[in-house]
Amino acid sequence: LIYEVLDADEPEIAQKKLSLDALFQKAVGLFATRKLQDAELQFTNLLESNPEDRAAQCFLKRCRRTIQTG
């Protein structure tokens, strides 16, 4: 599980993150099991719904960097 402090976010951004949490946790699980292309797709989809999600942005960058370096 990944925990994120939402108090610093605007209420509408925090609400989006909460509504998309199941998808975020699934994407993190894919990342953790090294299913990087699937994780990349999930994080990309999350960011289409909530582009301000910095945690998803960070994981997406990690996916891409890891895929590139093999």
N, C-alpha and C positions, 0 to 999 in steps of 0.2 A: 504494500500500500504506500502511496505517496500522500503526504499531508501538505496542505498549502494554507497559509494564513490569508484570509480574504478581507480582513478589516481594512487593508490599505486600498482595496479596489472600490471603484464606484459601485453602487448597489446593483445597477443593471449588468455590469460586467461580472460581479460576484454571482448573480443569479444565473447568468449564462453558464458559468463554470460549473455551478451546482447541477444544472439541468443536463450538462454534457459529461458529468463525472464518470458514468459507467463506460462511456466510449473512451475517455481518457485512461481509465484504469485498464481497459482492454489493450489499448495502444502501448501502455507501459509494460504490460505482460508480454506482448509480442516483442518489444525491445529487449526485455530481460531474457527471453528465450532465443534471442538472436535471429528472430524472423524479421529482419530489418526492412525488407521491402514492404512487407505487410504493415509494419509499424509506421513506416514513412507515409504510406497511403492513409492510414488512420489519423496520424497527426495532421496531415494536409487537409483532410476532411474536417477535422476539429477546427482548424484555423480558418476555414471558409465560413464556419458558423460563428466563430469568435476570434477574430484576428488579433485581439488584444491579449490573448492568453500567452503570457511569457513562458510559462512552464512548457506548454506545447511547442512554442517556438524553439526553446532550448533542446527539447528532445528531438525535434525535427532536424535541427542542425547536427546533433550527435548521430542520428541515423545516417544522414547524408555523408558526414565525415567518415564514419565507420565503413559504409558501403564503398566509398572512394578508395580508402586505404586497404580494403580487402581484409 
